[in-house]
Amino acid sequence: MKIRVLLLLFLFEAHSHAASRPNFVLLMADDLGIGDPGCYGNETLRTPNIDRLAEGGVKLTHHLAASPLCTPSRAAFMTGRYPIRSGMASQSLTGVFIFSASSGGLPTSEITFAKLLKNQGYSTALIGKWHLGTNCHNKTDFCHHPLSHGFDYFHGIPMTNLRDCKPGEGSVFTGGIRALVFIPLQIIAITLLTLAVVKCLGLVHVPPGIFVCLLCLAAMILGLLVCFLHYFRPLNCFLMRNHEITQQPISYDNLMQRLTADAAQFMQRNAETPFLLVLSYLHVHTALFSSKDFSGKSKHGAYGDAVEEMDWSVGQILNVLDELKLANNTLVYFTSDQGAHVEEVSAKGEVHGGSNGIYKGGKANNWEGGIRIPGILRWPGVIKAGLEIDEPTSNMDIFPTVVNLAGSPLPEDRIIDGRDLMPLLQGKTQLSDHEFLFHYCNFYLNAVRWRPRNSTSVWKAFFFTPKFNPEGANGCFSTHVCLCHGQFVNQHHPPLLFDISRDPRERNPISPMTEPRFQEIIDVMQQAADRHAETLQEVPNQLSLGNILWKPWLQMCCSSSGLSCQCDREEQARRESR
């Protein structure tokens, strides 16, 4: 009898523990500016569902990306750690993965929140964009793939959405093509013309073989350009379902609807068990796309159409939670991976980037516009509705928040830089748990943020800032994104200091003349940066030149017909289901 009672008590306790663990729906937009949603002040874009989410939960107004670029920001989000700790911070000009057949990615030694939740019995899914690598040594090892990082199910793109993926939208490689193709061709043309002139004048004897070699070199350069432009789309722009390529190249027809429906089906399949859903939107990264129900309907062209379609998707997810009666047991989080891409202008001159509101800069730099992102959390009955919190928080904070709520211990063999948000969200504390936050531009420590415990100030010190161009612009238009070292930045000695609490637009640097404690503040922040640097360990650079280059043996292809790589198993599956 005693054994039966103890067994019943054990089962009851286990059931209560399982029931108390919430589901998690984490919604991440791509390149959405903090000035885009209505709840953050936009009056012309229609985002009723994102606004509804904010009304029912907490809106963070000082929420920050750990990096202003996709790959490192997403690595930090998944692991709760600064990307430099996992080697996901580039030391070269390229800060993200651009080829599907590159060997870099989130190391298998890193622990994601998905891996810890899966160990706690959660069903886990990532739908949408990954951008943290795929393979290491061959095209079937999937060492960096979402399924190797704790996700039971993946449906989406392993890379990112680029202009090159959509015919007629231009290329993000224009600068590289100019440097590697057009300039060499111009040099060859001038050389050929000069040699022809001196030969005709009889000044120098020029063997015919030199002309042939130069013409062959020009033909080879042009041939490589044509091959690159022809093959980039099928080789890099494809959809996967788990380890299988299901559409190559990707089709944008009703793509948002397809991914949203799959997310809804995942929640319906797992309604009786705890689940983690990461819906990582392709919107609003270029190439912009939207279905016929949204195309041409907004006041902001193709960009606005994409934002409003994404908002529709958010509404669908919230509706499914209501239909399944799961809303009260689900923590929903909405954010963006970094600020809006202000330099994103189409070949036709259309602005395809979003709004960062009052904030300076944008994607790829650490001015507030590049890292100040939407942050909305809703959990009815647990988090009070309608709150606004202006304390500094980070997208790294989702890791410990989710892991703690799921009942998993945090890893003890590594530094976790994120902090549990629940005490702040529930009003148990009024201050951010981050006294200092460190802002990296790729591999390089760019700025330090200090939230003193005995002050309302939030200090931000820049060690260097990007050189905006053209002069007076709010971005780096000549290079498409701001770069992080060398001739592309201005170094500051002493550091450039702002009080973000009083000057969120970062227009008025503080000097020893305007702030008597200037040197004291700088010294405290420098000491914090030095202590932080002491915690860093040398790790393999996942974004090294060798790791980001295209490797033929890693190239995935859904057909065996050379490099054409054509298939549409998504459409085939839809036909079979009718």
C-alpha positions as CSV (number, residue, x, y, z in Angstrom):
1,M,0.0,0.0,0.0
2,K,2.8,2.4,0.9
3,I,4.6,1.6,-2.4
4,R,1.4,2.4,-4.3
5,V,0.9,5.7,-2.4
6,L,4.5,6.7,-3.1
7,L,4.1,5.8,-6.7
8,L,1.0,7.8,-7.1
9,L,2.7,10.8,-5.4
10,F,5.6,10.4,-7.7
11,L,3.4,10.3,-10.8
12,F,1.4,13.3,-9.5
13,E,4.5,15.3,-9.0
14,A,5.9,14.4,-12.4
15,H,2.6,15.4,-14.0
16,S,2.5,18.7,-12.1
17,H,6.0,19.4,-13.2
18,A,5.2,18.6,-16.8
19,A,2.1,20.8,-16.7
20,S,3.9,23.7,-15.1
21,R,6.5,23.9,-17.9
22,P,5.3,26.3,-20.6
23,N,5.5,25.9,-24.3
24,F,7.8,28.4,-26.1
25,V,7.1,30.2,-29.4
26,L,10.0,32.3,-30.4
27,L,9.4,34.6,-33.4
28,M,12.4,36.2,-35.1
29,A,12.1,38.6,-38.0
30,D,15.1,39.3,-40.3
31,D,16.3,42.9,-40.6
32,L,13.1,44.4,-39.1
33,G,13.8,47.8,-37.7
34,I,12.5,48.9,-34.3
35,G,10.7,51.7,-36.0
36,D,8.6,49.4,-38.1
37,P,5.9,47.9,-35.8
38,G,3.0,50.1,-34.8
39,C,3.6,49.4,-31.1
40,Y,7.0,51.0,-31.4
41,G,5.6,54.2,-33.0
42,N,5.0,53.4,-36.6
43,E,1.8,55.0,-37.9
44,T,1.8,54.0,-41.5
45,L,2.7,50.3,-41.5
46,R,-0.2,48.0,-40.4
47,T,1.0,45.5,-37.7
48,P,-2.1,44.8,-35.7
49,N,-1.0,41.3,-34.6
50,I,2.4,42.3,-33.4
51,D,0.7,45.2,-31.6
52,R,-1.8,42.8,-30.1
53,L,1.1,40.7,-28.8
54,A,2.6,43.8,-27.1
55,E,-0.7,44.8,-25.6
56,G,-1.0,41.4,-24.0
57,G,2.5,41.3,-22.6
58,V,5.7,43.2,-22.0
59,K,7.3,45.5,-24.5
60,L,11.1,46.0,-24.1
61,T,12.2,49.3,-25.3
62,H,16.0,48.9,-24.7
63,H,16.3,45.4,-26.2
64,L,19.6,44.8,-27.9
65,A,21.0,42.3,-30.5
66,A,24.3,40.8,-29.4
67,S,25.6,41.6,-32.9
68,P,24.4,43.8,-35.8
69,L,24.7,41.0,-38.3
70,C,22.6,37.9,-39.0
71,T,25.0,35.0,-38.4
72,P,26.7,36.2,-35.2
73,S,23.4,37.6,-33.7
74,R,21.6,34.2,-34.3
75,A,24.5,32.3,-32.8
76,A,24.3,34.5,-29.7
77,F,20.5,34.1,-29.5
78,M,20.8,30.3,-29.7
79,T,23.6,29.9,-27.2
80,G,23.2,32.8,-24.8
81,R,26.9,33.7,-25.4
82,Y,28.7,36.4,-27.2
83,P,29.5,35.1,-30.8
84,I,33.2,35.6,-30.3
85,R,33.1,32.7,-27.7
86,S,31.9,30.2,-30.3
87,G,34.1,31.5,-33.2
88,M,31.1,33.0,-34.9
89,A,32.7,36.4,-35.3
90,S,34.7,37.2,-38.4
91,Q,38.1,38.7,-38.6
92,S,37.8,39.5,-42.3
93,L,35.5,41.7,-44.3
94,T,32.7,39.1,-44.7
95,G,30.8,38.6,-41.4
96,V,28.2,36.0,-42.5
97,F,28.0,32.8,-44.5
98,I,27.2,33.4,-48.1
99,F,27.6,29.9,-49.7
100,S,25.7,26.8,-48.7
101,A,28.8,24.7,-49.4
102,S,31.0,26.3,-46.9
103,S,32.5,24.5,-43.9
104,G,32.0,27.0,-41.1
105,G,29.1,27.0,-38.7
106,L,27.9,26.8,-35.1
107,P,30.3,24.3,-33.5
108,T,28.9,21.0,-32.2
109,S,30.5,21.8,-28.9
110,E,28.1,24.7,-28.4
111,I,24.9,24.1,-26.5
112,T,21.7,25.7,-27.8
113,F,18.5,26.1,-25.8
114,A,16.9,23.6,-28.2
115,K,19.3,20.9,-27.1
116,L,18.6,21.5,-23.4
117,L,14.9,21.6,-23.9
118,K,15.0,18.4,-26.0
119,N,16.7,16.7,-23.1
120,Q,13.8,17.8,-20.9
121,G,11.3,16.1,-23.1
122,Y,10.3,19.0,-25.3
123,S,9.4,18.6,-29.0
124,T,11.5,21.2,-30.9
125,A,11.2,22.7,-34.3
126,L,12.9,25.4,-36.3
127,I,11.0,26.7,-39.3
128,G,12.4,29.4,-41.6
129,K,16.0,30.8,-41.6
130,W,19.0,29.1,-40.0
131,H,22.2,30.8,-41.3
132,L,24.5,29.0,-38.9
133,G,26.1,26.5,-41.3
134,T,25.3,23.0,-42.6
135,N,28.2,20.6,-43.2
136,C,31.8,20.3,-42.1
137,H,33.7,17.6,-44.1
138,N,31.2,16.2,-46.6
139,K,27.7,17.0,-47.9
140,T,26.0,14.5,-45.6
141,D,27.6,15.0,-42.2
142,F,25.2,17.9,-41.3
143,C,27.5,18.8,-38.4
144,H,26.1,22.4,-38.2
145,H,22.6,21.6,-39.2
146,P,19.6,22.4,-36.9
147,L,19.0,18.7,-36.3
148,S,22.5,18.5,-34.9
149,H,21.8,21.4,-32.5
150,G,18.7,20.1,-30.6
151,F,15.9,20.5,-33.1
152,D,13.7,17.5,-33.9
153,Y,12.3,19.2,-37.1
154,F,13.6,21.7,-39.6
155,H,11.8,23.2,-42.5
156,G,13.4,26.3,-44.1
157,I,16.6,27.6,-45.7
158,P,20.0,26.7,-44.3
159,M,21.5,30.0,-45.6
160,T,19.9,33.4,-45.9
161,N,17.6,35.1,-48.4
162,L,19.5,37.2,-50.9
163,R,18.7,39.4,-53.9
164,D,20.5,36.8,-56.0
165,C,17.9,34.2,-55.0
166,K,15.1,36.0,-56.8
167,P,15.4,36.7,-60.6
168,G,15.3,40.3,-61.5
169,E,16.2,41.6,-58.0
170,G,19.9,42.3,-58.7
171,S,22.9,41.0,-56.8
172,V,24.6,41.7,-53.4
173,F,27.9,40.9,-55.1
174,T,28.0,44.0,-57.2
175,G,31.0,45.4,-55.4
176,G,32.9,42.2,-55.6
177,I,32.1,41.8,-59.3
178,R,33.4,45.3,-60.0
179,A,36.6,44.6,-58.1
180,L,37.3,41.0,-59.4
181,V,35.8,41.3,-62.9
182,F,35.3,44.7,-64.3
183,I,38.5,46.3,-63.1
184,P,40.7,43.3,-64.3
185,L,38.9,43.4,-67.7
186,Q,39.5,47.2,-68.0
187,I,43.2,46.6,-67.2
188,I,43.4,43.8,-69.8
189,A,41.6,46.1,-72.4
190,I,44.0,49.0,-71.8
191,T,47.0,46.6,-72.0
192,L,45.8,45.2,-75.3
193,L,45.1,48.6,-76.8
194,T,48.5,49.9,-75.7
195,L,50.4,46.8,-77.1
196,A,48.4,47.2,-80.4
197,V,49.4,50.8,-80.7
198,V,53.1,50.4,-80.0
199,K,53.2,47.4,-82.4
200,C,51.5,49.4,-85.1
201,L,54.0,52.2,-84.6
202,G,56.9,49.7,-84.8
203,L,58.2,50.8,-81.4
204,V,58.2,47.3,-79.8
205,H,58.0,43.8,-81.2
206,V,55.0,42.2,-79.5
207,P,54.6,38.4,-80.1
208,P,51.1,37.4,-81.2
209,G,51.0,34.9,-78.3
210,I,50.8,37.8,-75.8
211,F,47.6,39.0,-77.5
212,V,46.2,35.4,-77.4
213,C,47.0,35.0,-73.8
214,L,45.4,38.3,-72.8
215,L,42.3,37.5,-74.8
216,C,42.1,34.0,-73.2
217,L,42.4,35.5,-69.7
218,A,39.6,38.0,-70.5
219,A,37.4,35.2,-71.8
220,M,38.1,33.1,-68.7
221,I,37.2,36.0,-66.4
222,L,33.9,36.5,-68.3
223,G,33.2,32.8,-68.3
224,L,33.7,32.6,-64.5
225,L,31.3,35.5,-64.1
226,V,28.6,34.0,-66.2
227,C,28.9,30.7,-64.4
228,F,28.7,32.4,-61.0
229,L,25.6,34.4,-62.0
230,H,24.0,31.3,-63.5
231,Y,24.7,28.8,-60.8
232,F,24.6,30.9,-57.6
233,R,20.8,30.7,-57.3
234,P,20.2,26.9,-57.7
235,L,23.3,26.1,-55.6
236,N,22.6,28.4,-52.6
237,C,18.9,29.2,-52.6
238,F,16.9,26.1,-51.6
239,L,14.4,24.8,-49.0
240,M,15.1,21.8,-46.8
241,R,12.9,19.6,-44.7
242,N,15.1,18.0,-42.1
243,H,18.1,16.7,-44.1
244,E,16.4,16.6,-47.5
245,I,16.3,19.3,-50.1
246,T,12.7,19.8,-51.1
247,Q,12.8,22.8,-53.4
248,Q,15.8,23.9,-55.5
249,P,16.0,26.7,-56.4
250,I,13.5,28.2,-53.9
251,S,10.1,29.4,-55.1
252,Y,8.7,32.5,-53.4
253,D,5.1,31.6,-54.3
254,N,3.1,31.6,-51.1
255,L,6.3,30.9,-49.2
256,M,5.2,32.7,-46.1
257,Q,1.9,30.8,-46.1
258,R,3.6,27.5,-46.5
259,L,6.0,28.0,-43.6
260,T,3.3,29.4,-41.4
261,A,1.0,26.5,-42.1
262,D,3.8,24.1,-41.2
263,A,4.4,26.0,-37.9
264,A,0.7,25.7,-37.1
265,Q,0.8,22.0,-37.9
266,F,3.8,21.4,-35.6
267,M,1.9,23.0,-32.7
268,Q,-1.2,21.0,-33.4
269,R,0.8,17.7,-33.5
270,N,2.4,18.5,-30.2
271,A,-0.5,20.2,-28.3
272,E,-0.4,17.5,-25.6
273,T,3.3,17.7,-24.9
274,P,5.6,20.7,-24.1
275,F,7.1,22.1,-27.3
276,L,9.6,24.7,-28.5
277,L,8.8,26.4,-31.9
278,V,11.3,28.8,-33.4
279,L,9.7,30.5,-36.3
280,S,12.6,32.4,-38.0
281,Y,11.1,34.5,-40.7
282,L,12.7,35.2,-44.1
283,H,10.9,38.5,-44.0
284,V,12.1,41.3,-44.3
285,H,15.5,40.5,-45.6
286,T,15.9,41.1,-49.4
287,A,15.0,39.7,-51.8
288,L,11.6,41.0,-50.7
289,F,8.5,38.9,-51.6
290,S,4.9,38.7,-50.6
291,S,1.8,36.8,-51.8
292,K,-0.9,38.3,-54.0
293,D,-3.0,39.0,-50.9
294,F,-0.4,41.5,-49.7
295,S,1.4,42.6,-52.7
296,G,0.9,46.3,-53.4
297,K,-1.4,46.7,-50.4
298,S,0.9,48.7,-48.0
299,K,2.0,52.3,-48.0
300,H,5.7,51.4,-48.2
301,G,6.0,49.4,-51.4
302,A,7.5,45.9,-51.4
303,Y,9.1,46.4,-48.0
304,G,5.8,47.4,-46.4
305,D,4.0,44.5,-48.1
306,A,6.5,42.0,-46.6
307,V,6.1,43.5,-43.1
308,E,2.4,43.3,-43.2
309,E,2.5,39.7,-44.5
310,M,4.8,38.8,-41.6
311,D,2.4,40.4,-39.2
312,W,-0.4,38.3,-40.7
313,S,1.7,35.2,-39.9
314,V,2.2,36.3,-36.3
315,G,-1.6,36.6,-36.1
316,Q,-2.0,33.0,-37.4
317,I,0.3,31.7,-34.8
318,L,-1.5,33.5,-32.0
319,N,-4.8,32.2,-33.3
320,V,-3.7,28.6,-33.3
321,L,-2.5,29.0,-29.7
322,D,-6.0,30.3,-28.8
323,E,-7.7,27.5,-30.8
324,L,-5.6,24.8,-29.0
325,K,-6.2,26.6,-25.6
326,L,-2.5,26.9,-25.2
327,A,-2.1,30.7,-24.9
328,N,-2.1,30.7,-21.1
329,N,0.7,28.1,-21.0
330,T,2.9,29.5,-23.8
331,L,5.6,32.1,-23.6
332,V,5.7,34.0,-26.9
333,Y,8.7,36.1,-27.8
334,F,8.9,38.4,-30.9
335,T,12.1,40.1,-32.0
336,S,14.4,40.9,-34.9
337,D,18.0,39.6,-35.4
338,Q,19.3,43.2,-35.8
339,G,18.3,46.6,-36.9
340,A,17.0,47.6,-40.4
341,H,19.3,47.6,-43.3
342,V,19.4,51.3,-44.2
343,E,21.7,50.8,-47.3
344,E,19.3,48.3,-48.9
345,V,18.2,50.1,-52.1
346,S,17.2,48.1,-55.2
347,A,18.7,48.5,-58.7
348,K,15.6,50.6,-59.6
349,G,16.2,53.0,-56.7
350,E,13.5,51.6,-54.4
351,V,14.2,51.7,-50.7
352,H,14.0,48.1,-49.5
353,G,15.2,48.6,-46.0
354,G,13.1,49.4,-42.9
355,S,13.0,52.1,-40.2
356,N,15.1,52.3,-37.1
357,G,13.0,55.0,-35.7
358,I,14.9,57.8,-34.0
359,Y,18.1,55.8,-33.8
360,K,21.3,56.4,-35.7
361,G,22.8,53.8,-38.1
362,G,21.5,50.3,-38.9
363,K,22.4,46.7,-39.7
364,A,26.1,45.9,-39.5
365,N,27.1,48.7,-37.1
366,N,26.7,49.3,-33.4
367,W,25.0,52.7,-33.4
368,E,21.7,52.1,-31.7
369,G,19.9,51.7,-35.0
370,G,21.9,48.6,-35.7
371,I,21.3,46.8,-32.4
372,R,18.2,48.3,-30.8
373,I,15.5,45.7,-31.7
374,P,11.9,44.9,-30.9
375,G,11.5,42.7,-27.9
376,I,8.0,41.6,-26.9
377,L,7.1,38.8,-24.5
378,R,3.7,37.5,-23.6
379,W,2.6,34.8,-21.1
380,P,-0.9,35.5,-19.9
381,G,-1.3,35.2,-16.1
382,V,2.4,35.1,-15.5
383,I,3.7,38.3,-17.2
384,K,1.5,41.4,-16.6
385,A,0.0,42.8,-19.8
386,G,0.7,46.2,-21.1
387,L,4.0,46.8,-19.4
388,E,6.9,48.7,-20.9
389,I,10.4,48.1,-19.6
390,D,13.3,50.4,-20.6
391,E,16.2,48.5,-19.0
392,P,19.0,47.2,-21.2
393,T,18.3,43.6,-22.2
394,S,19.8,41.3,-24.8
395,N,18.6,38.6,-27.2
396,M,21.1,36.4,-25.4
397,D,18.8,36.6,-22.4
398,I,16.3,34.3,-24.1
399,F,18.6,31.3,-23.5
400,P,18.7,31.3,-19.7
401,T,15.1,32.5,-19.5
402,V,13.8,29.6,-21.6
403,V,16.1,27.0,-20.1
404,N,15.3,27.9,-16.5
405,L,11.5,27.9,-17.2
406,A,11.9,24.4,-18.8
407,G,13.4,23.1,-15.7
408,S,16.9,22.5,-17.1
409,P,20.1,23.5,-15.3
410,L,22.3,25.9,-17.1
411,P,25.6,24.5,-18.4
412,E,28.3,24.9,-15.9
413,D,31.3,24.3,-18.2
414,R,31.0,27.6,-20.0
415,I,30.2,31.2,-19.5
416,I,26.6,32.1,-20.3
417,D,26.4,35.9,-21.0
418,G,22.6,36.1,-21.1
419,R,20.5,36.7,-18.0
420,D,17.2,35.3,-16.9
421,L,14.5,37.9,-17.8
422,M,11.7,36.6,-15.6
423,P,12.6,38.7,-12.4
424,L,12.6,41.8,-14.6
425,L,9.4,40.9,-16.4
426,Q,7.5,40.0,-13.2
427,G,8.6,43.1,-11.4
428,K,10.8,41.3,-8.8
429,T,13.6,43.6,-9.8
430,Q,13.6,47.0,-11.4
431,L,17.1,47.0,-12.8
432,S,18.6,45.0,-15.7
433,D,20.9,42.2,-14.6
434,H,23.4,43.5,-17.1
435,E,25.6,46.1,-15.6
436,F,27.8,45.9,-18.7
437,L,27.1,44.8,-22.2
438,F,29.8,44.5,-24.9
439,H,29.1,45.3,-28.5
440,Y,31.2,43.6,-31.2
441,C,31.6,44.6,-34.8
442,N,32.5,41.1,-36.0
443,F,35.6,40.0,-34.1
444,Y,36.4,43.5,-32.8
445,L,35.2,45.0,-29.5
446,N,33.5,48.1,-30.8
447,A,31.7,49.6,-27.7
448,V,30.8,49.1,-24.1
449,R,27.4,49.9,-22.4
450,W,27.3,50.5,-18.7
451,R,24.1,50.7,-16.6
452,P,25.3,51.9,-13.2
453,R,23.4,50.6,-10.2
454,N,23.2,54.0,-8.5
455,S,22.2,56.1,-11.5
456,T,19.6,56.5,-14.2
457,S,22.3,57.0,-16.9
458,V,23.2,54.4,-19.5
459,W,26.7,55.1,-20.7
460,K,28.0,53.9,-24.1
461,A,31.6,54.2,-25.1
462,F,32.8,53.6,-28.7
463,F,36.4,52.6,-29.3
464,F,35.8,53.1,-33.1
465,T,32.9,54.1,-35.3
466,P,32.3,53.3,-39.0
467,K,33.0,55.9,-41.7
468,F,29.6,56.6,-43.2
469,N,29.6,57.4,-46.9
470,P,28.7,59.4,-48.8
471,E,29.4,62.2,-46.4
472,G,26.3,63.1,-44.3
473,A,24.7,59.7,-45.0
474,N,23.3,57.4,-42.3
475,G,25.1,54.3,-43.5
476,C,27.9,52.9,-45.6
477,F,26.4,53.0,-49.1
478,S,29.6,52.4,-51.1
479,T,30.2,49.0,-49.4
480,H,26.5,48.1,-48.8
481,V,27.2,47.5,-45.1
482,C,29.6,49.1,-42.7
483,L,32.9,47.3,-42.2
484,C,34.8,46.8,-39.0
485,H,38.4,47.7,-39.2
486,G,41.2,49.4,-41.1
487,Q,40.4,52.3,-43.4
488,F,36.7,51.8,-43.0
489,V,36.6,53.0,-39.3
490,N,37.5,56.0,-37.2
491,Q,39.4,55.1,-34.0
492,H,38.6,57.2,-30.9
493,H,41.2,58.0,-28.2
494,P,39.7,58.6,-25.7
495,P,36.6,56.6,-26.5
496,L,33.5,58.4,-27.9
497,L,31.1,58.6,-24.9
498,F,27.3,59.0,-24.9
499,D,24.6,58.9,-22.2
500,I,22.0,56.8,-24.0
501,S,19.4,57.6,-21.4
502,R,19.5,61.3,-22.3
503,D,20.7,61.2,-25.9
504,P,19.3,58.0,-27.5
505,R,20.0,59.5,-31.0
506,E,23.7,59.5,-30.2
507,R,24.1,63.1,-31.5
508,N,26.0,64.8,-28.7
509,P,29.2,63.1,-27.5
510,I,30.2,63.8,-23.9
511,S,33.5,65.4,-23.2
512,P,35.5,66.3,-20.1
513,M,34.2,69.8,-20.5
514,T,30.5,68.7,-20.2
515,E,30.9,65.8,-17.8
516,P,33.3,66.2,-14.8
517,R,33.4,62.4,-14.3
518,F,34.3,61.8,-17.9
519,Q,37.7,60.1,-17.2
520,E,36.3,58.1,-14.2
521,I,33.4,56.7,-16.4
522,I,35.8,55.8,-19.2
523,D,38.2,54.1,-16.7
524,V,35.3,52.0,-15.3
525,M,34.2,50.9,-18.8
526,Q,37.8,50.1,-19.9
527,Q,38.3,48.0,-16.8
528,A,35.1,46.1,-17.5
529,A,36.3,45.5,-21.1
530,D,39.6,44.2,-19.8
531,R,37.9,41.8,-17.4
532,H,35.7,40.6,-20.2
533,A,38.7,40.1,-22.5
534,E,40.3,37.9,-19.8
535,T,37.3,35.5,-20.0
536,L,37.7,34.9,-23.7
537,Q,39.3,31.7,-25.0
538,E,40.9,31.2,-28.4
539,V,38.6,29.1,-30.5
540,P,38.6,28.1,-34.2
541,N,37.3,31.0,-36.4
542,Q,34.2,29.6,-38.1
543,L,34.1,32.6,-40.4
544,S,37.7,32.4,-41.6
545,L,38.3,32.7,-45.4
546,G,38.8,28.9,-45.5
547,N,35.5,28.3,-43.8
548,I,33.4,30.7,-45.8
549,L,34.6,29.8,-49.3
550,W,32.6,27.5,-51.6
551,K,33.8,23.9,-51.5
552,P,32.5,21.7,-54.3
553,W,32.5,18.5,-52.1
554,L,30.1,20.2,-49.7
555,Q,27.6,21.3,-52.3
556,M,24.2,19.8,-51.8
557,C,22.0,19.1,-54.8
558,C,18.6,17.4,-55.0
559,S,19.3,16.0,-58.5
560,S,22.2,14.2,-60.1
561,S,22.1,16.3,-63.3
562,G,25.3,18.2,-62.8
563,L,25.0,21.7,-61.2
564,S,21.5,22.4,-62.4
565,C,20.0,21.1,-59.1
566,Q,16.3,21.4,-60.1
567,C,13.5,19.8,-58.0
568,D,10.2,20.8,-56.4
569,R,9.2,18.1,-53.9
570,E,7.2,20.7,-52.0
571,E,4.8,21.1,-55.0
572,Q,4.7,17.3,-55.5
573,A,3.8,16.8,-51.9
574,R,1.0,19.4,-52.1
575,R,-0.5,17.7,-55.2
576,E,-0.4,14.3,-53.5
577,S,-2.2,15.7,-50.4
578,R,-5.1,17.0,-52.5
